[in-house]
């Protein structure tokens, strides 16, 4: 009996092949215009606008990939249990916990970190500074990514909606009252800039 685990499945037509090279040859000839299949453990993703094709281990979390392997330090590892929000990143416009997401599951996805938000000169960065929405700063990237995802979805959130969106983010320094102020001001700046276009 043939070992089914050694077979490679075409992602486009479900044809089966005994060798990865056979699958790749088939995909390139039969499915022109589609991305070539990747070897097992290889993923493609877009991170802060940059495209990556990278080999990942099955046990790596997205946080391990971004923070430890790619060197972006904003997603923090605090609780490692999905309870604090310090590792939050945006994946496909939704805030997710990078400590609870396997890197291998992120193939083909678009991910944004606080570094990417800062590179865009997003007003959240300045309003967080202006309203002192941080003390030690450890949790701040998680708050900013969560806030950016909220503003992308809802450009004019009420204070209660902001508090609800930030409900999964913890701050050891207790800066909670400042976050809605910073986010509401950033929302106003974004609306004004959109109106001026």
SVG drawing of the C-alpha trace seen along z (x, -y; Angstrom):
<svg xmlns="http://www.w3.org/2000/svg" viewBox="-20 -70 36 72">
<polyline fill="none" stroke="black" stroke-width="0.4" points="0.0,0.0 1.3,-3.5 2.1,-6.0 -0.4,-8.8 1.7,-11.3 4.4,-11.3 2.0,-12.6 1.8,-16.2 -1.6,-17.7 -2.0,-20.4 -3.7,-23.4 -5.5,-24.2 -7.0,-20.9 -6.2,-18.4 -4.1,-16.2 -1.7,-14.0 2.0,-13.6 4.7,-11.5 7.4,-14.2 7.3,-17.9 9.2,-18.6 6.5,-16.8 3.8,-18.9 5.7,-22.1 6.2,-21.1 2.5,-20.2 1.4,-23.5 3.6,-25.7 2.4,-24.0 -1.3,-23.4 -2.0,-26.4 -0.1,-29.3 -0.7,-32.6 -1.1,-31.0 1.7,-31.2 4.0,-28.1 3.4,-25.7 5.9,-26.0 7.8,-23.2 6.4,-22.0 7.0,-24.6 7.6,-27.4 5.1,-30.4 4.6,-33.6 3.3,-36.7 3.3,-40.4 4.6,-42.2 4.3,-46.0 4.2,-46.1 7.3,-43.9 6.9,-40.5 8.5,-37.5 9.0,-33.8 10.3,-32.1 10.8,-28.6 9.0,-28.2 9.0,-25.4 5.6,-23.8 5.8,-25.0 6.7,-28.6 4.1,-31.2 3.6,-34.3 5.2,-36.2 8.3,-33.9 8.5,-34.6 8.0,-38.4 9.9,-39.2 12.6,-36.5 13.3,-35.6 12.5,-38.8 13.6,-41.2 10.6,-43.4 10.4,-44.1 6.9,-45.7 4.9,-42.5 5.8,-41.8 5.7,-38.5 4.2,-39.2 1.7,-36.5 2.3,-33.9 -1.3,-32.8 -3.4,-35.2 -4.6,-37.1 -2.8,-40.5 -2.8,-41.8 0.8,-42.9 1.6,-40.7 -1.3,-42.0 -0.7,-42.5 -3.2,-43.2 -3.7,-40.3 -6.0,-41.0 -7.4,-44.1 -8.2,-42.2 -6.3,-42.4 -5.0,-39.0 -2.8,-37.6 0.5,-36.7 1.4,-34.4 -1.7,-32.3 -1.3,-32.1 0.9,-29.6 3.2,-31.1 2.4,-28.2 -1.3,-29.3 -0.3,-32.8 0.6,-31.8 -0.7,-34.3 -1.8,-36.8 -1.1,-40.5 0.3,-41.5 0.9,-44.9 2.8,-45.7 3.3,-48.9 6.5,-49.5 4.4,-49.5 1.8,-51.9 4.6,-54.3 6.2,-54.1 2.8,-55.3 3.0,-58.4 -0.4,-57.3 -1.7,-60.0 -2.2,-57.3 1.5,-57.5 1.5,-61.2 -1.8,-61.2 -0.6,-58.4 2.4,-60.5 0.4,-63.7 -2.1,-62.1 0.5,-60.2 -1.3,-56.9 1.8,-55.0 4.3,-54.8 6.7,-51.9 5.5,-51.4 5.6,-47.6 1.9,-47.3 1.7,-50.3 2.3,-48.5 -0.5,-46.1 -2.8,-49.0 -1.8,-50.9 -2.4,-47.9 -5.8,-47.2 -6.7,-50.9 -5.6,-51.0 -7.7,-48.0 -10.7,-49.6 -10.2,-52.9 -9.9,-51.1 -13.2,-49.4 -15.0,-52.3 -13.5,-55.8 -15.8,-57.5 -16.0,-55.2 -17.7,-56.3 -15.8,-56.1 -17.7,-52.9 -16.8,-51.2 -13.1,-52.1 -13.2,-50.7 -14.8,-47.5 -12.3,-47.1 -9.4,-47.5 -10.9,-45.1 -8.3,-42.4 -5.3,-44.8 -3.8,-45.0 -1.6,-47.8 0.4,-47.3 0.8,-51.0 -2.9,-51.8 -3.0,-54.2 -6.6,-53.2 -8.3,-56.6 -5.9,-58.1 -6.4,-55.6 -9.9,-56.7 -8.7,-60.3 -5.8,-59.5 -7.9,-57.3 -10.7,-59.8 -8.2,-62.6 -6.5,-60.3 -9.9,-59.5 -10.6,-63.2 -7.3,-63.9 -7.9,-61.1 -11.4,-62.4 -10.1,-65.9 -7.3,-64.6 -9.9,-62.6 -12.1,-65.7 -9.2,-67.7 -8.6,-65.4"/>
</svg>
